[in-house]
Each structure stands twice: as structure tokens, then as C-alpha cells.
């Protein structure tokens, strides 16, 4: 006859195996995230959000956004934030902002990376980024190299593309020093603030 402690141990092991088994089954049943599951922002929503963010209804902003929307289509997410940096020729830049999928709560994200072309000193810019083919926030957290030849600017606004695999990010910048500092070699995104830009 089994003792009470032996029976209790066997029941505990049985319960644990059932829980682990059901957890594995639940995990296997989860569908992989896909960008198709996110509703895209319409052109009008992008323009309105950017105007509200920059507090500037200038024609120059509309031209820059119009170019991106024409080339890349409607974004699945946007990032609204700010960026600062400093250098003597070659330097560093750091940014932070809120990643927003349509109809979802925002999530804070950070980015950093080396930059080329700054004047001596520091700068600060506002950044409004259109994000394409990003299945979920976790896929954002790595390095996005700049796309050569993608720099475009009108008046005080400029945009260039960074890309990793199919994910494309088009940061629109406005502020002191962006022209000198736009030629970043990459943007490295992270879920927390990092001092190491590499």
C-alpha cells in the first residue's frame, strides 16, 4: 500500500506533467505574428498625425510625406519621438519615441547609432517615422542600416530610409542640425535606453 507522502508526490508529478503538456500545446497553437493582422494608417491619418506632432501644417511636410506614401504605401505603424546627438565630424545620436500601431496602446522604444556629417556641437530634432512590414514590436529591436541614396528633403524637413530584411522605416526629421546629421550609418532600436551606440 502506498504511503500518503508517496501518493502526494505522484499526484504532484502528474499535475506538473499535465500543466507542462497543456502549456506546450497552447504555445504550439499560437499563430506567428504577421503584419497583415495590423490595420494600416490611411494617407490622411498619417498627414494629420504628422501635422499634430510637428505642429506645422507647412506644404514642405506634405511634400516629404507624399513622397514616402507614394513610394512605400500606407504604414502599419508610426513612431513619434525626438533625437539628439553631437559630434565633431563623426559622432553619436540617440533617440526615443513611441511606437504606435493603429488602435493599440503605444510602446516606448529607443534607438542609437553613429552618425556622419555633424557640425561641431550638438543638435536636437523631432522624428516622425513611418514603419512598414513590422509584424510586432519585438522585430524592431535590432540594427537597421541606412538605404543609400534615399535622402530627400524639402525646406526644413528631411527623410531617409533604413531597412532590415523586409522591414522599412522612413524617419522624417525636423529641427536644428538635421541636414548635417542625416547621414546615419544605421539606427539600432532597443526596448530600453542604451549608452552603447553599437
N, C-alpha and C positions, 0 to 999 in steps of 0.2 A: 504494500500500500504506500502511495506517495505521501510524503510529509507536506505540511502546509507551505513551508518555505520553498520546497521543490516545485509544487504546483504553482505558486505565485510567480516563481522565476520563469517557468514555462509559459504562463499566460502573458507575462511581460514581454518575453521574446516574440511570441505570436502576434501580440498587438503592435510591436515595433515593426515586424516584417510586413504586416498589413498596411501600416501607415507609410512605410517606405515604398511599398509596391504601388499604393494609390498615388503617392507623390510623383513617382516616375511616370505613371500613366497620365497623370494630369499634365506633367511637363511635356510629355511627348505630343499631347493633343493641342498644345498652344501653336497657333499659326505663326509663321515668321512674319515680322512687320513688313509692310510694303507701302511705298509712297502713295500708291493708288488708294489706300484707305484714308488718306487725308484730303480734305476739300481744299482746292486751290483758292488763292485770293484773286479776285477779278481785277482788271486793269484799273477800274475806278476806285476800288478799295485800296490798291497799292498807292495810287496818286494821293488819295485823301489822307491815308495814314502817314505818308512821307511829308505832305504839307503840314499836317498837325505836328509832326515830330520836329521838323526844321523850323516851323512857324514862319514859313516863307512860301508864298504861292507864286514865286517867280517863274517866268517862262523857261529860264535856264534849267530848273529842276525837272520840269515836264519834258524837256528835250532829252535829258540824260535818262530819265526813267523810260521814256518812249523808246529809246534805242535798245535798252535791255529787254523790255517787254516784247519788242518786235523780234529780237534775235533769239530769246530764250523762252518766251511764252509766260504763262502765269505761274508764279512761285507757289510752292507748297508750304513755305514758312517765311517769316521775316525775322531779322534781328535788329533791334533798336538799341544803340549804345553810344559809347564815347571811347576815344582812343587818344593816348598821349605818348610822347616819346622825346628823345633828344639825341644829339649826335654832333660829331664834327666829321662830316662827310659820310661816315658809316656809323650806324647807331642801332638803337633798340626801340621797339614800340610795344606798348601794352594796351589792351582794351578790355572792356567789359560791356555786357549788354544782356538784353532779354530775348530769348528765343521764343517765338510765338507761332504756334500752329493755329489755324482758324478754328474758333470755337473751343479752344483749350486754354488752360492756365499757362502762364508763361514760366520759363525756367531761366535762371541766371547762368550765363556762360562767360568764359574768359578766353582771351587769345593773346598771343605774344609772338615775337619773331624779330629777326634782324631786318634792318632797312638800309636803303641806299639813297643818297642824294639829299639828305637834310642839309639845311644851312646850319651854321654853328648855333647852338642854343636848343630850345625846346619848343614843342608845339602841342596843340590840343585841337581835336576835330570831333565833330559829331558823325556817327556812322549809321547808315540805314542800309542793311544788306538784304537782298532778295536771295532766297535759298531754293535750290532745285534738286529734286530726286533724293531727298533726305528721308529715309524710312522712319527714323526716330532719333531722339537727341543723342543716344549713345554712339551712333555712327558719325557724329560730328567731331568726336574727341580724338583727333589726330592731326597730322600736318597736311595743309593744303598749299601746294606750290602755285605761284602766280602763272597765269597764261600769258606767254609772250605776245606783245603786240596788241593787247586788249585794252590799253589805256585810252580813255576817251574823256574829254572834259569840255564843258561849256560854262563860261562865266566863272562863278565861284564853286561849281560842283564838278566832281570827277568820279569816274567809276573804272574799275578794272576787275577782271575775273580771276578767281582762284579755283582750282579743281583737283579732286581726288577721285579716281575711277569715274563713275557717272555723276557724282555729286558736284554741283557747281554752285559757287557763292559769288554774288555780284555786290560788293560793298560800295555804296555811294557815299562819298565823303564831302564834308563841307566844313571849312574852318581854317585858321591861320596855319600855314605851312604845309597844307596837304599836297600842293604841286611839287614841292621839293621832296616830300617823303612818300609819294605814292608807289614808288618802285620797290615794293617789298618783295623779298625772295620767296617768302611763304608766310602763311598765318597758321599758327599752331593753337588749336582750340583745346580747352580743358574745362572740367566741371568745377574746379577750384582755382583760385588765383595762384599763379606760379611766378617765381622770380627768375628761374632759368628760362631764357627765351628759346632755347634749342630743344 
